[in-house]
Amino acid sequence: MPSSTTKPPRIAVLADSDTRWKWGALTANRIAPGPSMEAASREDTQPRPALSGFLLRGRATPTARQLEEVGVRAESLREVTAVEFLRAMAEESYDIVVLALVGGGVQAMLHGLGRVWEGREKRPVVVTGYVGVVYEKLADGLLLRHGADLVLANSRQDAERFRAVYEGVGADASAVTEVALPFLGGDAYTGEHDPYTVVFAAQPSVPDNRRDRTYLLERLVRHARLHPEREVLLKLRSKPGEHTTHIEELPYQKLVQRLEPPANFRMVYGNMGEVLDRTDLLVTISSTAALESLHRRVPTVVLTDLGVREVLGNHHFVGSGCLASWDQLDDGHRPVPDEEWVGAQGVVADGSYAHAFDGARERITKLLDRPGGLPPLAPYYTPATAPGYLPGILARHHLGPDGTPLPGAPAADREPGPVRQIVRRAARGAYRHGVQRVAPVIRRMGEL
């Protein structure tokens, strides 16, 4: 590739949800070879990467509203199947490919890309990682991502954990690269707003049952009643009928209808950074929003009301100084984060964050300039190491055990016509209706 200072790199991002598109696109801008973000901010003439976006067709394919809310622009953005994406990678030339997918999707694409790039003199650098806090399925998720040239870790702590897993199974751990969450930023908190604003950052799948979600909502509404001078906001990730990274069977919009909240309670959507601009206290169970809030030095609470449990993900915040209950918050408690813990999470507010991606950029530059090109992709999972696991993962994306498309795999040679688009939207709507309406009813009937 020509010098990164004279020609912007071409980057393809494949994402399967709105949050992963946000992570993938922002990461692409951060890791593009060139100056640090701090240097780039002082030089308007620095070339920006040429970004092509691909949205993997599925239940969580983001809507136009969700994409607009993310606010990341690409030169092109199209919806594709896995096979269509692989075809594009065979026909189009890129310097970097970012896989912003669940672990199974990453593994399938690694095998598929290995097949379409077979025998090619030069291939792109493949990058993957995690959208936020890694609190479950650590080994499973990491091994499904093994084989990428860079597996990004969002903190020093994550980098150490990732390497330990790879080395523990005898896999090459050299791809693990420490960076930070790409969407941390914004002005530091300077003091209370008028009115004082409490924000509860809801999560689509945590907790996952009606009782606990209703409890959290009732406590939020109670806090609003106890403090009528405060503005109390319920920050939601998606509107009814939309899906994000996880399935939301019991949307808060539906549960709140029975509670008759006071006038100082509101539900809000939009970019999390913009909401944090007016936040005085961020409350959550285990959302990555807590790291965004801590980065900006906004007082942040991770709730203990439902216990400190792995299934909730709040165990990740043990030692943070942020664990507290609604009773404590109602009485005026203000958390004080542990600086050592915060630093280990890659969350900083002293300016050094601007260089958090320097190592990744340097590594990518070396890989792109490697004489003779890069070696073939070599995932840990192969038909020899995981014969009872890998074929099923590949088949879900219509790929055979060797990474080639299966007969009858869905792939279109052109953009779908209006009728096909209508059918797809109707199918997604039916699926989401089944998840949010029918499934809970069946589950309750089964408990009778």
Secondary structure, 3 states (H helix, E strand, C coil): CCCCCCCCCEEEEEECCHHHHHHHHHHHHHHCCCCCHHHHHCCCCCCCCEEEEEEECCCCCCCHHHHHHHCCCCCEEEEECHHHHHHHHHHCCCCEEEEECCHHHHHHHHHHHHHHCCCCCCCCEEEEECCCCCCCCHHHHHHHHCCCCEEEECCHHHHHHHHHHHHHCCCCCCCEEECCCCCCCCCCCCCCCCCCEEEEECCCCCCCCHHHHHHHHHHHHHHHHHCCCCEEEEECCCCCCCCCCCCCCCCHHHHHHHCCCCCCEEEECCCHHHHHCCCCEEEECCCCHHHHHHHCCCCEEEECCCCCCCCCCHHHHCCCCCEECHHHHHCCCCCCCCHHHHHHCCCCCCCHHHHCCHHHHHHHHHHHCCCCCCCCCCCCCCCCCCCCCHHHHHHCCCECCCCCECCCCCCCCCCCCHHHHHHHHHHHHHHHHHHHHHHHHHHHHHCC
